[in-house]
Amino acid sequence: MVAATGGHIDVVRFLVIDCGADMNTKDDYGRTALMVAATVGHIDVVRFLVIDCGVDVNTKDNFGGTALMMAATKAHIDVVRFLVIDCGADVNTKDNSGGTALMVAATGGHIDVVRFLVIDCGADMNTKDDYGRTALMVAATVGHIEVVRFLVIDCGVDVNTKDNFGGTALMMAATKAHIDVVRFLVIGCGADVNTKDNSGGTALMKAARSGQIDVVQFLVNDCGADVNTMDTNGKTALMQAAEGGHIEVVRFLVNDCGADVNTKDNDGGTALMMAVTGGHIEVVRFLVSDCPANVSAKNENGYSATRFAADHGYYAIVRLLTPFVLPDRQVSTKNTGEGVAHNLLTSDRLSISFIPLFEVELGEFCKQGDVGGDFRAKWLDADTVVKLFIPDASHSTFEREVRVWQKLRHPNVLKLYGVCQAGSDVNFFVCEYASQGSLTGHVNTLYTYSFGEGTPPSRWKYLHGAALGLAYLHERGIIHGDLRCSNILI
């Protein structure tokens, strides 16, 4: 085998004729000397083993591959021609996955081998492997336009044939961004852009899911692909793109195509939820900032986008979603006095105040969250902050938070002034404003220390204060679940 691999015909002859080497022995993969010689294209060795020694050209390795398939894989046209024309190798025999010599040649883009096998040898162009794929499909998958063109134009292969999963050559080319193949199949061959696979997926969905913006734009702008069609799970192309985090595709589908950002799948999921679940913050930002994505929408299990973000530990996304949870930033002058916050406080007669909504004027949203809450606010002209309680982003309850916080009295624990209800599902705390921000921001602003010069003395003072506050909490069985310098406020 080693001599055959290297093409050393004299050594091969000597070992076989003079030494009686077994020509049909196989390696651990089931390959023979003929197969390895065919793989590397040593026609002299192949000819000797077949003509002089009578080796069977149709012998298969452990995977069902033959010498012809191996030669076709590497585009050794002289070996392919010899094995078929002179030796009668079976061009339509299949390997263990149902693949043929034509398919492997098509996969490799070897147009000369493909032409020879079809025109001169009568290879079956429409045969399918175990997955239902044809030579056209595998060529389209890897983008070999010459092979695709030959099989369709010269051989009349049906471009809309489907594999076992309902996939077409167009879908496969679209998934891999082979725009020239996609364009040819649609414009030149009339491939159906809206046909669906067994899961209801279309070529557009597959291109969107894999982020192929050029293909997506072509299918929509030039071919009229339906952007709002759904697969069997109720997912649209927009959802597929959001799930994959493909911001360009998402922007195009929404801005240029008018895709509905609030459409729900069969489980009640939205494009926003899918982007959140994948941790795709840029897609999330676009959907909530530039589009009317409904942050409060819930799926069939009652989960919102914020809940998904919290459960996955995507706190930056939770922060991003927070200002969009409020039903109306315009503070109403009406207050019914009804709701969780009011009912809790009146029934339990807790010492904390219920603050009417009209007394609170919301200011700017604090992106860094380093002032003690989510929004700067005024409560009867006093500087405060508003911290939203979002049930979906918490593993506690509003009632429990109020019960715990209202009992705390310590100079190093943020003061709670009262609670307020902003909507049917949104309550918030009105609390002390930390005017100097977090420990991280404060120290970085006031001090410039090079490496090795130590820790600023004031930093120890603030850390000591934080330790005192923590000790106070621990004595009461309260654990801070997210302690870091950016959460130590000054």
C-alpha positions, -999 to +999 in steps of 0.1 A: +000+000+000+028+024+008+044+018-025+010+022-043+004+055-024+037+068-036+032+056-072+063+035-072+053+011-099+086-009-099+083-015-062+047-025-066+055-050-094+084-065-074+063-069-042+034-085-061+052-106-087+084-116-070+073-116-034+036-126-036+023-096-017-015-098-012-031-073-035-065-075-019-054-070+018-071-040+035-061-015+061-081-006+091-104+015+070-110-013+045-089+003+018-069-017-007-037-008-027-059-001-057-080+024-037-050+043-024-034+044-058-067+057-073-070+083-046-037+099-054-040+094-092-013+069-099-026+055-132+003+032-138-002+014-105-040+013-110-036-002-145-011-028-132-032-039-103-064-042-124-051-055-158-021-076-147-033-087-113-071-089-118-080-068-087-118-062-084-125-025-092-158-026-073-144-037-040-156-014-012-140-001+020-156+001+054-176+031+044-188+016+011-164+037-010-149+023-042-117+031-062-138+050-087-153+072-060-119+080-046-105+089-080-136+111-087-132+128-053-098+140-063-106+148-100-082+122-114-101+120-147-076+096-164-081+071-135-118+076-136-119+070-174-098+039-171-118+023-143-151+029-161-143+024-198-116-003-196-126-020-164-163-017-162-165+000-128-201+005-117-208+043-119-240+040-099-229+019-070-235+036-036-215+039-005-229+034+030-246+068+029-261+063-005-235+085-022-222+078-058-191+087-078-212+115-095-221+130-061-186+131-048-174+147-080-202+172-078-193+180-042-157+187-052-168+208-082-149+186-107-169+195-138-148+174-161-154+143-141-191+151-138-195+156-175-177+123-182-197+103-158-230+117-171-224+120-208-200+091-214-210+067-187-247+073-182-245+080-145-279+086-129-282+123-123-314+119-102-303+092-078-305+101-042-284+093-012-298+082+022-308+118+030-326+122-003-299+145-017-290+146-054-259+156-072-275+190-079-282+195-042-246+187-031-232+210-058-255+238-048-246+233-011-209+240-018-215+266-045-201+249-076-220+270-102-205+252-132-217+218-120-251+233-111-254+249-145-244+217-164-268+195-144-298+218-149-292+233-184-275+203-202-291+175-183-325+189-174-324+180-137-354+193-117-344+222-096-374+218-073-367+182-063-367+178-025-346+157-001-360+136+027-364+168+048-381+187+021-350+208+013-343+220-022-311+229-040-321+266-036-325+263+001-290+247+004-274+274-017-292+301+003-280+287+036-244+288+025-246+323+008-238+311-027-255+341-043-245+331-079-261+297-075-292+312-059-295+338-086-291+311-113-316+287-098-342+314-094-337+337-124-324+311-148-343+280-138-375+292-121-368+276-087-398+283-063-386+307-037-416+302-014-416+264-014-413+249+021-394+220+036-410+195+060-406+220+089-422+248+069-389+265+063-382+285+031-350+296+014-355+331+029-357+317+064-326+296+059-306+326+046-319+348+074-310+322+100-274+320+088-271+357+083-267+358+045-278+394+039-270+394+002-292+363-004-319+377+019-320+410-001-321+392-034-349+368-024-370+396-011-362+425-036-358+405-068-379+374-062-408+386-040-401+361-012-428+364+016-411+378+047-441+370+070-446+334+061-442+310+091-427+276+095-445+248+113-434+262+147-448+296+138-414+312+133-407+339+106-376+349+088-372+378+113-373+355+142-347+332+126-324+362+121-330+375+156-323+341+171-290+340+152-280+375+161-278+388+126-284+425+130-281+434+093-307+409+083-330+420+112-327+457+102-334+449+065-365+428+073-379+454+096-369+487+080-371+477+043-397+449+044-420+459+072-417+426+090-439+425+121-417+426+152-444+415+175-456+384+156-456+353+179-447+317+172-467+287+183-453+290+218-459+327+220-423+336+214-413+369+197-383+380+178-372+400+208-374+370+231-353+350+207-327+377+204-326+379+242-323+342+247-293+342+224-277+371+242-276+392+210-277+427+226-274+447+194-304+430+180-323+436+213-313+472+213-325+477+177-358+459+184-367+480+215-351+513+205-359+516+168-390+493+166-422+490+185-412+457+200-434+448+230-411+443+259-440+432+281-452+405+258-453+370+273-451+335+258-474+306+266-455+299+298-459+335+310-422+344+303-413+378+289-381+389+272-369+404+306-375+370+323-354+352+296-326+378+301-326+374+339-327+336+337-297+335+314-277+360+335-277+386+307-278+416+331-267+441+305-298+431+285-320+433+316-307+468+320-313+477+284-349+464+286-357+482+319-368+516+306-391+500+282-410+481+308-429+512+320-463+514+303-462+551+300-434+575+309-459+604+312-469+605+348-506+605+352-524+628+376-549+601+383-543+575+410-569+549+418-551+537+449-555+502+438-529+476+431-503+454+447-483+482+463-513+500+477-531+468+489-500+454+505-493+486+525-529+492+536-535+456+546-503+451+565-499+486+578-462+486+571-442+516+582-432+525+547-452+550+527-474+544+496-465+573+473-492+584+448-480+583+413-487+619+406-462+629+433-433+613+414-417+630+383-394+606+364-362+620+350-336+604+328-329+567+327-296+559+344-279+535+320-251+525+344-274+520+374-249+537+396-271+561+415-292+536+434-320+530+409-331+530+373-344+566+369-334+600+383-366+613+398-382+641+419-405+633+447-422+665+459-391+684+447-367+661+465-339+644+446-346+607+446-342+577+423-369+552+411-360+516+411-384+494+391-395+461+404-398+438+374-412+405+384-398+387+354-363+399+363-364+389+399-366+356+418-382+373+447-416+391+450-425+427+454-441+419+487-410+403+501-387+431+489-409+457+506-411+437+539-373+433+540-362+468+528-387+488+550-371+473+582-336+484+573-321+513+591-284+518+587-262+547+574-245+524+549-277+509+535-297+528+508-328+544+523-362+534+510-387+563+511-418+546+497-433+525+470-455+533+441-475+516+414-469+526+377-491+500+360-509+468+365-477+448+365-452+475+374-444+487+409-414+507+419-394+519+449-386+555+456-353+556+473-322+576+482-302+592+455-265+583+455-252+616+441-216+606+436-222+573+417-205+540+424-172+533+440-157+523+407-167+556+390-158+577+420-123+564+424-115+564+387-126+600+385-107+614+415-075+593+414-050+585+388-026+558+402-001+540+381+006+503+386+023+495+419+015+527+437-011+511+459-047+517+467-060+552+474-067+557+511-103+569+505-111+536+487-105+518+520-129+541+537-157+533+512-149+496+513-150+497+551-184+514+549-196+487+525-184+460+549-203+476+578-235+477+557-230+440+547-224+430+583-257+448+592-275+428+565-259+395+574-269+399+611-305+399+597-301+370+575-299+390+543-274+382+515-265+407+488-267+387+456-246+409+433-218+426+453-192+444+432-176+479+432-201+492+407-229+484+432-212+501+461-227+536+460-215+568+475 
